[in-house]
Amino acid sequence: MFVVAGGFAVVNILLSQFVGQRKQTRTKLMPYECGKDPVGSARERFSVKFYLIAMIFILFDIEVIFLIPWAVVFKAFAAHEPWAKTLIYIEMMLFVVLLLVGYIYVVKKGAFDWGQRARREAEAEALALREMQKREKDAGQRAA
């Protein structure tokens, strides 16, 4: 199976090298990272909301990871002690309810609402990128 998977990957890479198009434009050669085009200074400051969202993601992600050991323990205890099954289930539902309350609190505080300013900044950045692409296209047509 590993040979077939590796062969499939190698064949696809080689096939794309021989058959694929090789138009290198400025946009294609531009670095791309994390869904954000690198437009502007590399020293640009991020909004505090960016870090808040990252911390909330890590917090909820780590808490959700606790569900896996709970499921393992729940299955083991349910086989031996019938009363433990109910107790463990109630404890986990309490944990999930606390997670839900935390999530509702974060939503009510507006942590996920980026507001009009962030939308305007994103639209301005997209417009600048479109104008840059248009200038590239015009320059390419003049050169041809």
C-alpha positions in Angstrom: 0.0 0.0 0.0 2.9 2.4 0.8 4.5 1.7 -2.6 1.2 2.4 -4.4 0.6 5.6 -2.3 4.2 6.8 -2.9 4.1 5.9 -6.6 0.8 7.8 -7.0 2.3 10.9 -5.4 5.5 10.7 -7.5 3.6 10.1 -10.7 1.3 13.1 -10.1 4.2 15.4 -9.3 6.1 14.4 -12.4 3.0 14.6 -14.6 2.3 18.1 -13.4 5.9 19.1 -14.2 5.7 17.8 -17.7 2.1 18.7 -18.6 1.4 21.7 -16.4 1.4 25.3 -17.5 4.4 27.4 -16.6 3.1 31.0 -16.6 5.0 32.8 -13.9 3.3 36.1 -13.0 4.1 38.4 -10.2 1.0 37.2 -8.3 2.0 33.6 -8.6 5.6 34.3 -7.4 4.4 36.4 -4.5 4.7 34.6 -1.1 1.5 33.4 0.4 1.0 32.5 4.0 -1.9 31.7 6.3 -4.6 32.9 3.9 -3.3 36.5 3.9 -1.4 38.1 1.0 1.7 39.9 2.2 0.7 43.4 1.3 2.3 46.2 3.2 5.0 46.3 5.8 6.2 43.1 7.5 6.3 45.1 10.7 2.6 45.8 10.7 0.9 45.4 14.1 -1.9 42.9 14.5 -5.1 43.7 16.2 -5.5 42.5 19.8 -8.6 40.6 18.5 -6.3 38.4 16.5 -4.5 37.2 19.6 -7.8 36.9 21.5 -9.2 34.6 18.9 -6.0 32.5 19.0 -6.2 32.1 22.7 -9.9 31.2 22.6 -9.2 28.6 20.0 -6.4 27.1 22.1 -8.5 27.1 25.2 -11.5 25.4 23.6 -9.3 23.1 21.6 -7.5 21.8 24.8 -10.8 21.4 26.6 -12.3 19.4 23.8 -9.3 17.1 23.9 -10.4 16.0 27.4 -13.4 14.3 25.7 -11.1 11.5 24.4 -9.9 10.2 27.7 -13.4 10.6 29.1 -14.7 8.3 26.4 -12.1 5.7 27.1 -12.7 5.8 30.9 -16.5 5.9 30.4 -16.4 2.7 28.3 -14.1 0.9 30.9 -16.2 2.0 33.9 -19.5 1.2 32.2 -18.4 -2.4 31.8 -17.6 -2.8 35.5 -19.8 -0.5 37.6 -23.3 0.3 36.4 -23.7 3.3 38.9 -20.4 4.8 37.6 -21.8 5.1 34.1 -24.4 7.6 35.2 -22.1 9.6 37.4 -19.4 9.9 34.7 -22.0 10.9 32.1 -23.4 13.6 34.4 -19.9 15.0 35.1 -19.1 15.2 31.4 -22.4 16.8 30.5 -21.6 19.4 33.2 -18.2 19.9 31.6 -19.8 20.4 28.2 -22.4 22.8 29.6 -19.6 24.9 31.2 -17.8 24.9 27.8 -21.1 26.1 26.2 -21.5 28.8 28.8 -17.9 30.0 28.2 -18.6 30.0 24.4 -21.8 32.0 24.9 -20.0 34.5 27.1 -17.3 35.0 24.4 -19.9 35.5 21.7 -21.9 38.0 23.9 -18.7 40.0 24.6 -18.2 40.3 20.8 -14.9 38.6 20.5 -15.9 37.1 17.2 -17.4 40.3 15.8 -14.6 42.0 13.8 -16.7 45.1 13.2 -16.9 47.6 10.3 -13.3 48.7 10.6 -11.8 45.3 10.0 -14.2 44.8 7.1 -13.2 48.1 5.5 -9.5 47.2 5.9 -10.0 43.8 4.3 -12.0 45.4 1.4 -9.3 48.1 0.9 -6.6 45.4 0.8 -8.6 43.3 -1.7 -9.1 46.4 -3.9 -5.4 47.2 -3.8 -4.6 43.6 -4.8 -7.1 43.8 -7.7 -5.6 47.1 -8.9 -2.1 45.6 -8.7 -3.2 42.6 -10.8 -4.9 44.9 -13.3 -1.6 46.9 -13.7 0.3 43.6 -14.2 -2.2 42.5 -16.8 -2.0 45.9 -18.6 1.8 45.8 -18.5 1.8 42.3 -19.9 -0.5 43.3 -22.8 1.7 46.3 -23.6 4.8 44.1 -23.7 3.1 41.6 -26.0 
